[in-house]
Amino acid sequence: MDPDILLENLGITKLKKSSQFIHCDTVGAANLEFLKRKKHFDVTFEVGQEKKKISCHNSFLMSRSPAFETLFSAKFDSSNPISLPNVEPATFELFLGFVYSDEFTTNIPMAIKLLQLGVKYDVKPLVQKCEQLMSEDIQLDDAIETFTIARRYSLQTLMDQAGEILICHFEALSKGSNFRHFDEQTLMYLLKRDELPLEELKLFNIILRWASDNMGDN
């Protein structure tokens, strides 16, 4: 007897192959493909000033983030989108890519944005990835920003690496137009370091100039 007829006689309908289903070699790739299929979503975010709607599966978010686990374990109304006005849609989409599959960027400016989401939602593997990427190639031009970000999020290793660059080039930086934008905490961190290669009189004059510039802004 034809197998299909036998199944029909038993009351079993033959499953049709879905043209949309793609078999993947890894769990991460399968998860990402599942996200791209846009099925069975149960949470929606309104992201950015344009309020772009981005949907996903809350189970994946809960599996990677204790913050989301707490949110969705409470009396959460899935009919209301979660508003993220200060997050760019492209950044949030990359964040979801990491949550679903560990997919990660090699773009440092984007990693800085992802770091903020990783810290906010306590996705520690993402924070570690961002810190590692940022520490691999710290340039003098972005050392101040890197140091400030590392200090803000208590990334001690990254802060020390950026701090070493700032210390080595402190005198040159102090003569630049951006020196006035050093915040007080950054300046105090550098001044307390014994490795700062400047005489006390030079340091005193640099501090006076910084104070004068910043008092002029008030």
FENKA-V370809 format. One record per residue. N is the residue number from 1. SS is DSSP state (~ for helix, > for strand, _ for the rest). PHI is phi in whole degrees, -180 to 180 (* if undefined). Layout:
# FENKA-V370809
n ss phi
N SS PHI
N SS PHI
This chain:
# FENKA-V370809
n ss phi
1 _ *
2 _ -62
3 ~ -57
4 ~ -66
5 ~ -68
6 ~ -61
7 ~ -62
8 ~ -65
9 ~ -64
10 _ -84
11 _ 81
12 _ -107
13 _ -85
14 _ -67
15 _ -75
16 _ -85
17 _ -72
18 _ -83
19 _ -70
20 _ -90
21 _ -78
22 _ -123
23 _ -81
24 _ -115
25 _ -82
26 _ -128
27 ~ -64
28 ~ -60
29 ~ -65
30 ~ -65
31 ~ -64
32 ~ -67
33 ~ -65
34 ~ -62
35 ~ -64
36 ~ -67
37 _ -72
38 _ 58
39 _ -125
40 _ 63
41 _ -67
42 _ -134
43 > -150
44 > -129
45 > -113
46 > -105
47 > -112
48 _ 80
49 _ -65
50 _ -81
51 _ 55
52 > -68
53 > -84
54 > -127
55 > -110
56 > -162
57 _ -109
58 ~ -66
59 ~ -64
60 ~ -69
61 ~ -63
62 ~ -66
63 ~ -72
64 ~ -112
65 _ -135
66 ~ -64
67 ~ -66
68 ~ -70
69 ~ -62
70 ~ -65
71 ~ -61
72 ~ -81
73 ~ -79
74 _ -80
75 _ -76
76 _ -96
77 _ -94
78 _ -69
79 _ -78
80 _ -102
81 _ -64
82 > -89
83 > -87
84 > -129
85 _ -68
86 _ -99
87 _ -115
88 _ -75
89 ~ -54
90 ~ -62
91 ~ -67
92 ~ -67
93 ~ -65
94 ~ -68
95 ~ -60
96 ~ -64
97 ~ -58
98 ~ -71
99 ~ -58
100 ~ -80
101 ~ -142
102 _ 68
103 _ -64
104 _ -138
105 _ -90
106 _ -113
107 _ -95
108 ~ -65
109 ~ -57
110 ~ -71
111 ~ -62
112 ~ -63
113 ~ -69
114 ~ -66
115 ~ -58
116 ~ -62
117 ~ -70
118 ~ -61
119 ~ -71
120 ~ -59
121 _ -103
122 _ 57
123 _ -96
124 ~ -60
125 ~ -60
126 ~ -69
127 ~ -59
128 ~ -64
129 ~ -63
130 ~ -64
131 ~ -62
132 ~ -63
133 ~ -64
134 ~ -66
135 ~ -81
136 ~ -73
137 _ -150
138 _ -85
139 _ -97
140 ~ -58
141 ~ -63
142 ~ -112
143 ~ -65
144 ~ -65
145 ~ -63
146 ~ -62
147 ~ -61
148 ~ -62
149 ~ -65
150 ~ -62
151 ~ -67
152 ~ -61
153 _ -106
154 _ 58
155 _ -97
156 ~ -61
157 ~ -62
158 ~ -65
159 ~ -63
160 ~ -66
161 ~ -65
162 ~ -67
163 ~ -63
164 ~ -60
165 ~ -67
166 ~ -64
167 ~ -66
168 ~ -63
169 _ -114
170 ~ -62
171 ~ -63
172 ~ -65
173 ~ -65
174 ~ -67
175 _ -93
176 _ -86
177 ~ -70
178 ~ -84
179 ~ -63
180 ~ -64
181 ~ -89
182 _ -59
183 _ -81
184 ~ -61
185 ~ -65
186 ~ -65
187 ~ -63
188 ~ -65
189 ~ -59
190 ~ -71
191 ~ -67
192 _ -81
193 _ -82
194 _ -68
195 _ -78
196 _ -61
197 _ -86
198 _ -140
199 _ -73
200 ~ -61
201 ~ -64
202 ~ -63
203 ~ -62
204 ~ -61
205 ~ -66
206 ~ -64
207 ~ -65
208 ~ -60
209 ~ -65
210 ~ -62
211 ~ -65
212 ~ -63
213 ~ -63
214 ~ -77
215 ~ -67
216 ~ -67
217 _ -83
218 _ -91
